[in-house]
Amino acid sequence: MSGGPIQFDPVPGWPQWWVLAVLSVLFFTTLGLRNAFRLGWQKAALLTGLRLLGIVLLLIILLRPARREELPEEKKDLVVLAGIDTSLSMQQTDAGNAKRIDAATRLVSESGLDDPRMRLRLSAFDDEVRGTTLDQLTTLRAEGRDTRIHNAVTTMLQGVRKEENAAALLLITDGHDFEMTSAAKTALAARARGVAIYTVPLGASGQVRDVSLRIANFQPFCYVKQKCRISAVARFTGCENEFLTLQLLRDGKLVDSKQLSTRQEAELPVEFVVSEAAAGQIEYEVRALPLYRETETANNSTITYLNVLDDKLRVLLLEGEPYWDTTFLQRSLMRNDKIDLDAVIQFAPGKLRRIRKSPGQDSLKLPATRDEFEAYDAILLGAKIGDILLKEQQAALVDAVREGGGAVMCLRGRTGLDPSAAAILEPVIWEDTEPVTGELHVQREGRSLAPFQLLNTFRTGQRVLPPLTSTLRIKERPPLAASLAVTRDTAAQVAADVFIHRPVGRGQSLALGAGDWWQWAFKSADAARDALFDRFWDQVIVWMLSSSEHVSGAQHRLRASTANLPLGQEMFLRLQFKNDSKPAGPPVLDISTGGDAPVPVTMTATDDPLQFEARYVPPKTGRWRAEVKLPDGSVQSARFMVFEENREATEVAADRTYLKKLAESSGGRMLEAAEVKPFIASLKDALRPGEARYRLISLWDRAWVLYLIISLLALDWYLRRRWGLT
């Protein structure tokens, strides 16, 4: 740093400062002349000099003097980022008479980026980003099976170090982006780093029209007469503002159809609701009718399998303090054909009433071991359960849920279990609050669940449900606890959590923080006519069990990790036994497709002695089946679909629209191949030194200036007092 001239910044401005300075000097000079007649010229001159010196110091402070110091130029290395697309679509021979990848490498080598001052940072990208050099250009091959431009841009930006400035980011590509990230979001990431993107499109452009479908969800099991959703995703290319006809086929027969407007979207969800009257594994196909001049129609359909169970669900209800809610729920479950209910109700201290729905069975005993609790698919807990179950029984219940994959529902908030058991089985920690009465409102996490969709369907028109009463609120919410619904008092703007769900080890727990559910079945004529109370609780129990690892009904169950497997990925299969049905040795799966001979795969044991696993990578596409023969002679099977999607080879037109939007949104522009070399030459202007920088160092805010002013004023006061002046 070097010193510079002194600068002034007066307060107030210069005209006012001069007026103040002149008036101050005249005033104190006049005062000094008056004192000269009383003290003499020498004493008066001394006092006047002290005062004028103090005033001059104050006036200098008001000038705010500062010294200008030059700062050294902030030097950062200039780098140029460049990326070459190496996905399969770059193999197309439509960049002049050459392949796109060859045109891209030639463009980079001849553009002038080899200037050492440019500090080129070159990358090759497809589904991942790899650093490369100019010497390695001839070795690049277009073999990537996916293009992720957003990932490529953000990865290259992250490679810019703090001591560097990126002059530009050059992307040489055909514009295929299957990452489904908008151009605006990618451009925003570049603008945040102060880097403009310049795109160079390669290849012939054209309007490719294509619709593709893929299954979006997988539900391992559903139950007879349960409403299940088959969800798919439709992706569109060049199909703006079209009307698309979608069909649902069950085992090859049309069962439903709907029309979908593509609007300007790149993809949209598709959903069908189905219900099966009998058990089995059902094949469903979602199909899109071909559009006019559609390029590829082989990807217009997708297949999934629905596993439907008709086993009776064993449910245990425990209640230590009878209340209307659990009483009405008990009666509802007794009427439900798919549920086999056992109930133990404490109607007085130490006095239990045992209720068993299925006649002819042994007398009902409270479960005492983990196996006895695991005999039930769901366990419903009311209040004061600690009066019914001993600590040893509570520990067995915890193991059945946490280790055995069971489902427990806390119907009245606090269960009254021992604190150690309650901390595990209750999804949240509750505390008392003033009663809040309000209507049920479904949260975002619960909107896709069948029980709450049933409530939303009921509320169409003017139908309303009786309000619920909440006397609890959440004091502490453990991780993974999700609020599915709340009650909201509109007048008081108070909300209370009602349905809270949380996984517990391999099992799960659901808690209710509000009461007066019974009024839905008694005080609402509409709800009673629609049997809403019965249907709602039926859907709640079925939903809990359909997403559980617990084996219901049958002694064993074979489960596939998905019904739709991309080619090259691994299928995971699990065989779960129940109770004492474990085989003598590891089971063997026969996996086959079409008329091919089955491939035997020996399953391996897991930490759970009743569970076996197997992994298999299908070598080709098609419908596959996994079968296992069990010791009792029965056969369990699981079907799944293996598909291949290679959009890099079917959608090859250059997407100039996307590349133009990406460049302009970031502050850059789209370049033609002939413009690249002049553009690189213009970047070299950025190598010129920037403007000089400086800073101002104030000179007036020093401690000695303050001490001097105080000293002058103190000396003036002392002399005036000594010489008899007031």
N, C-alpha and C positions, 0 to 999 in steps of 0.2 A: 504494500500500500504506500502511496505517496501523498504528502500534504498538498493542499490547494488553497485558493483564496478564501478569505472570510466572507460569509454571506450574512445578510440581516433579514429578519422577518418581523417587523415592528408590530406591536399591539398597543393601541389601535394602529390604523394605517399611517403612512408617512405624513399626510397633511395634519391629521389630528396630533400625531406625535410632535411635530414642530410647534404647533400652537401650544401644546402642554409644556414643552421645554422652554419656550420664550416666556410664557406667563410665570413659570416657576422661578426662572432666573430674575425677572423683573421684581417679583414679589419679595424674594429674600434679599435682593440688593437694596430695595426701598426700606425694608425692615432694618438692614444693617446701617443705613444712613441715619435712621431715627435713633438707633442705639449709640451712634458716635457722639451725639451731644451730651449723653449721660455718662458714658464710660471712657470716652476718648477714642481717637482713631485706631490706635493699636489693638485695644481689646475688641472694639466693634469689628475690625477687619478679621480678627481671629475667629470670632463667632460666625461671621458671615461666610468665611472660608470653609469652616466645618460643615455648615448647612449646605452650601453649594456643592461640596464634595459628595455628601450623602445623596443630594438630589441627582447629581450626575450619575452616580452608581445605579440609582433606581431607574433613571432614563435608559441607561445602557442595558439593564435587565429587560426593559420593555422592548428594546431593539432585538432581543433574542439572537445574539450573534452565534454563528456556527461555522466550523471549518469543514470544507468539502474534501473528502478523501476518496481517491479512485480505488476501486476494487479490481482484483485480477479477473480476467475473463474466465467464466465457468466453461471448462472444456469437457465435452462428452464425446465419446467415440460414436461416429455415425455408422449405423448398420442398415442394410436393406434386407428385408425378409422376402423370401420367394418360396412358393410351394408348387409342386408339380403333382397333378392327379395321376395315380397309378392304379386306378380301379379297372375292372374288366372292360367297361364301356370305352376306355381309351384305346382299345385295340381296333376300333372301327377305322376303316380306310376311307375317310372322307375329308381329310384336312389337306386339300390339294390332291396329290397323288400318293400321299403318305398316310401312315397310321397317325392317329392323334398323339400317341405317346412319342413317336419319332419327331413330329412337328414341334411338340413341346420342348423336347431336349435340344433340338436345333435352335429354337427361338432363344433359349436361355444362353446357349454357348455363343451366339452371335449378337447378343443384345448390348454388350459392353459391361456386363456385370462382373467381368473378370478384373476390372480396375481395382487395385489393392486398396485405394482410398474408400471404396464402397463398403468394405467389410461384409461381403455377402454371407447371409445365413440361409442356406438352401435346405429344403425339406421335401420329402416325398410322402404323400398321404393317400390313404384310402380308408379302411376302418381303423387304422392307427397312423401315427406320425413317426417318421424315421428321418434322422438327419443324414444328409449326403453332401457330396462336393461336386465341383465342376468336372473333376477327373473321373467321377463315377457315373456321369450321365449316360454313357453308352451301356452301362450294366442295368439300368432301370428296366423293369418289366411290368406291364399292366396286368396284374394278376389278382388284385384285391377284389373281394366279393361284396364289398360295401363301400359307400362313400359317406364320410362324416365331416362335412365342411366346417361346421361349428366347432367340433373337437379339434380340427386341424388349426383353425384360426386362433383359438384360445391357447392351444399348446405352443404355437410359434410365438405368441405374445408373451407367454410366461418365460420364454427363453431369453428375453431381453433383460440384461442386467441393469442395475441401478446406475452405473456409470456410462450407460449407452443411451443413445436416442435412435429410435427407428424412423427412418425417413419415409418409408412406405412399406406396404405389404402387397406383394404381387402374387396373384393366384392364377395359375394356368390350368384350366379345367374345362370339362364340358357341362358343368353345372348340375350334375345329378347329385342330389343330397337326400339320403334316406334316413337321416338322423331326426327328421321332422322338427327341426328348430327353425323358427322364422328368420328371414333375412334381417329383419329389424333388430332382433335380439343379438344376432351375431355382430351386426354393425355397431350396436351399442357397446359391446365388449371392446371393440377396437377403438371407438371414440373415447372410452374411459381411459385408455392408455395413450391417447393423443396420436393414434396411428390411422392413416387413411388406407383403405383397401382399394386396390386397382385390379380388376378382373380381366382376364384375356380368354374369351370363349373360343373353343376349338370344336370343329365338327359341324355337320349340317344340322340346321334347326328345322323343326317340323312339329305339327300338332299331333302328338301321340295321345291316343284315347285308350284308357285302360281302367278297369275296375278290378280290384282284388279284395278278397274276403279272408279274414282270419278269426278263429275263435278267441274270445277275450277272457273267458272265465272257465274254470273247471270245478265242478261240484262232485266230490267223490261219491256221495250217496244222497239220495232223497227217498222219501217214503211215499207209499201209495196214497193218492189223492192230495198230495202236497203240491202246491204251486211252485214250480221251479222256473228259473230264468236261463234261457240260452242266449248268451251275449256274444256278439261278433263285432269286429271293426271293419268297416268298408273304407278302403283307401282309393282316392281318385287321382287320375292324371289326365289333364285336358278334358275334364268333364264338367266345366263350370255351368251352373244353372240348368242342370239336366234333371229329369225325373226318372228315378231308378226303381224298377220293380224287384222286390226281394221275396223269395219264397222259402217256406220251411217244409221240409220233407221228412216224414217219419218212416223209416225203413223203406225209402224209395217212393212213398206216396205223399202227395201234396196235402198238407193239413192247415196251412195258414199262409197269407201273403200280405204285403204292405208296400206302399209307395214311399220313397224317400227323395227329398229334394237335396241335391248336392250343394246348392248355393255356390259360395266361393271357397268352400272348405277343402282341405287336403284329405281329411278323413273324418268319419262320423260313426258313432256307435249305433249298433242295430240290436234289438232285443225282442225276443219272443217268449211268451209265458206258456208253459205246458203243464199238464197234470196227467199222471198215469193211474189207471184203475187197477193194474195188476203188476206184480213184481217181475223183474227181468232186466236185461241190459239192452237198451233201446238205442238204435243208431238214428241220429238226427243230422240232416244236412241243411245248411243255409246256402241258398243259391241266388245269384243276381242274374237276371235275364240280360243277354248281351246288348250293348248299345250299338247304334248305327256306326259302322266302320271302326269298331273296337279292334285294337291291335292284337291283344292276347285274351282269349276266353278261357284258357285252361285254369286260370286262377280265380274264376268267378264263383267258385263254391268252396265250402269248407265243411268238414265232418267232425262230429263229436259223439260221445257215447254217454248216455244217462243210465246210471245204476239205480234201480228202483227196488226198494225193500218193502216186504209186507210183514216182517216180524213184529210181534206185539212188543211194545216198549214197556219195560218194567220200571215203574216209578214208585218211589218211597216218599211218603209225606209224613214229616214229624212236626208236631205242634205242641208246645208246652203251655200255651195260654190261648184257648180258642177265641177266634175273632171272626167277624162276618166274612172277611176276605178269604181266609183259608177254608172256611166252611163252604162258601159258594164254589171255590176252586175244587175242593174235594168232590162235591156233587157233580161238577162239570166233568172231571176226569173219570168218574164212575160211569158217565154216559158215553164216553169216548170209546169207540170200538177198537181203536188201535193201541189203547193203553191198558195195561194190567196194573192196577193200583193196589198198593199196600199202604195203610195209614195207621199211625199210632198217635192218639190224641190224649193229652193229660187234661182231664176235666176237673180234677181236684188234686191237691198235693199228694203225690204218691199213688194216685189212682189213674190207670191208663185204660183207654178204650182202643182195642185192636180191630181194625177193619180190613178185610181181605176181599177183593173184588171177585177173584176166581174161586168158585166153590170146589170142594173136593181136595184141596191142598192141605198140607199139614197146618197146624196152628201157627199163627204168626208170632215170630220171636224177633226181638230187636237184634240187628246185626251186631256181632261182637268182634269180627276179624275183617281184615282187608278183603279177603275173598268173598265174604258174605255181603259187604258193601258193594263190591264190584259186580255182584249178581244183578244189581239194579243199574239201569241205563241213566237215570236221573234221580237226584235226591233233593227234595224240596224241604227247606227248613223254615219253620215259623219262629216264634219267640220262645225264650226260656228253654232252649234245647239242652242246656246244662242240667236241667232237672230230669231229663229223660236219659241222656247218654252219660256214662261214666267217662273219666279221663282216658282210660284205655280204649274205650269205644271211639271217642273223639279222635284219638291218635290214629286208629285204624281207618276212620273216615278220611282224615287228611292224606294218608298214604294211598287210599283208593282213588282220590281225585288227582293228587300230585304225581303219583307214579303210575297209576292205572289208567289215566286219561279220562276219568269220570267227569260228570257235570253236576254242579251243585247250584241251587238257586236259593238266595236268602230273601224270602218273601216279605219280611217286615223290617228290613234294615238290619238292626242288631239281632243276632241270633241267640245271644245268651250263652254261647260256647265259652270254654276256658279261654283266657286271653291269648295264649300261645296258639290255639287252634283257630280262634277268630281272626288273628293277624294274618293267617294264611288263606282261609276260606272266604272271608269277607273282602270284597274288592277294594273297599275304602274304609277309612276310619271316620266314624260318625260322631256328631255332637248334637245335643238338643237345641231346638230353636222355637220361636213362636210359630204356631200353626199358620201355614200358608196354603190357601185354597186357590186353585187355578186349573185352567184347562191344559191338557197334555199337548206339548209341542215337540215334534221329532227333531233331533239334531242332525247335522250333516252325516255323522258316522252311522246313523240308523236309517237313513232314507232308502237305502238299497235293500233293507232286510224285509222279508215277507210279512212279519207281524205288523210292522208299522205302515207298510204299504197298504195292508188291509184296513187300517184305521183311516188313512188318507182317502181311500176309495169310499169308505162309509160316509165321510164328511162332505161328499158332493151334495150340492143343493143347500138346503137350510138345516140339515141334520147336525146336531151337536151331541156331545157326550157329557154326562154329568161330571163336574169337576172332581179332582182328586185333592186330598188333604195331606200335606207334608209337615211332619213335626221334626224332621232331621235335616241336617245339612252336612256337607263334607268338611271335615276338619283337616284331613290329610289325604292326599290322593297319591297312591304309589305309582311307579312307572307302569305304563301300558294300560292303565285303567281308562276306559273310554266311556264318555257319557253319551248314551244313545237317545235319551229323551228327557225333557224337563217339564215341570209345571210352572206356569207363568201367571202371576196375579197382575192383570192388565192395569188395574187402578193404582196399585202400589208399586208397579214396575219391579216386582220381586220374582226371581226365578229360583227354583230348587231342583236339584238333580233327582230323577226318578229311576231311570234304568241305567245301571253302571255295569259294564262288562270288563273282565280282566282274565287273561290266561293265568293258570296256576300250574306250573310245571307242564306236564303233558295234558292236564285237564283244563277246566275253565270254570269260572264263577260268574254268576249274575246276581245283582242285588237290586231290590226295589226300595226306594226311599220315600214312598208315598202310599197312602191307604185309601180306602173307600172304593176299591175296584168293584165290589159287590153291587154297587149302584148301577153299573152298566147292565147287569142282568135283571135288575128289579125296577129301577126308577126311570129307565129310558125305554119307551114303547118301541121306538125304531130299532134300538140295539137288541131288545128282546126278540123282536120279530125276525131280525137277521141272525139271531143266535151269535151275536158279535162276541160276547164274553167267551163262549165255548170255542169259537173259531180262533180268537186271538190267542188264547192260552195253548191251544193245539199247535198253532204256528210257532209260538215261542219255544215250546219243548222240542218240536221237530227241528227248528233252526239250530238250537243248541247241540242236538245230537248229530245233525248232518255235518257239522264242522268239527266233530270230536274224533279222537283216535279210539274211543271206546267201541268194542265189538258188541253190537246189540243182537239179541235173539239167537242167531245161529252160533254154533260152536267155533266157527272159523270164518275168516273173510280175507280174500285176496284183493289188494288195492294197488292200482297203478298211480304213479305220481302225476300223470296228465293223460288226457285223451288225445292230445294233438302234439306230436313230437317232431321238431325240425330234423331233417336228415343230418346225420353226423353227431347228434347229441345223444346222451345216455338216458335210457329209461330206467327208472327206479321202481321196483316192485316190492311190496311188503305183504307178508302173510301173517295174520294175527290169529292165534288160537285163544280159546276161552276155557277157564276152569281147568279140568284134568284131561283135556283132549290133546295134549302135546304128543307128537309122533315120536317113534323110537329113534329115528335118524333124521338128518336134514332132508326136507322135501326137495323134489326135483321138478323144475318148471319145464314144460315143452312150449317153446316159442316158435311160431310159424306164421307164414303169410301165403295167401293164395294156395296153390297146389304143391308148394315146396315141402320137403321133409322137415319135420320139427327139429329145432336145435335144443338139446337138453342143457339146462342151466341149474346147477346145484345151488340151493339157497344157503346162506350162512346165518348162524345164530347171532343174536344181539345181546345186549346186557339184560334185556327182558327175556326170561326163559320161555315165554309163550310167543315170541316174535322172531320171524326170520326175514331176511332181506336178500334181494338179488339185483344185479345191475346188468344191463344189456344195451349194446349199441346196434340198432337195426342197420343192415347194410344197404337197404334200398327203400324206396317209397312204397306206399300201399297200406292196405288194411292188415293189421297184425293182431294175433291172439296169443295170450299166455294162459296155459292151463296147468293145473296141478291136481294130481290124484291123491286123496287123503286116506288115512288108515281105515275110515269107516266105509270106503268104497265110493264116496261122493267125489264130484269133480268141481273145483272152483275155477273160474275163468275171468279174464279181464281183457277187453279189446281196446285197441288204440290205433290212431291213424298217424302214419309217418309221411311228412310232406317235404317238398323242397321248394324254396323260393329263391330265384336268381334274377332279380329285377335288373341287375347290371347288364345282363345279356339280352333282356327283352325290351328295355326302355333305353334307347341309345341316342335319341335326339338331344342336341345341345339345348339347355335351358337358359337362353339368353335373357329372358325376362327376370329370372331369379338373380342372375349374375349382375344385371344392371341395377336392380334394387339394392342388392348387397353393397355394391360399390358406392352408389350415390348416397345411401343412408349413412355410410361411414365418413363421408366427406371426400371420397375419391371419385373415380369414374371408370366406365368400361372402356377398354382399349382394344382396338383391332390389332392383329398381328403386326401389321406394318407400322403401327404407332409405338411399339414397345421400345425400339432402339432410340428414337428421339426423346421419349419420355425418360429413359435411363440417363441420357445426356443432360437433361434438365435437372435431374436430381443432384448432379455434381455442384450446382450453384449453392446447395446447402452447406458445402464445405467452407464457404467464406466466413471470416470471423464475424461474430455478432457485435452489437453495439456495446460500447464501454459502459460499465456500471460503476456507481459511486454510492457513498453514504455520507450523511451530514452528522458531525459530532458537535453537540452544543458546547458553548464556552461560558455561559452565564450561570448555569446551575451548579455552582461550586460552593463548598462550605465556607471558604475564607471570605467570599464576597458577603455572605450573610453576617459573619463575625465582624467584618470591617464596618458595615452599615450600623450594626448595633453599637459598636465601639464609638463611632462618630456621634451618634445620637446621645449616648451616655455621657461623653465628654462635654458635649454642648449643654446638656442638662446640668452637669456638675458646675461648669463655669458660670452659668446663669444664676444658679443658686448662690454661689460664692460671692458673685458681684452684685447681689441684691436685686436681680431682675426676676419678675414673676414668670 
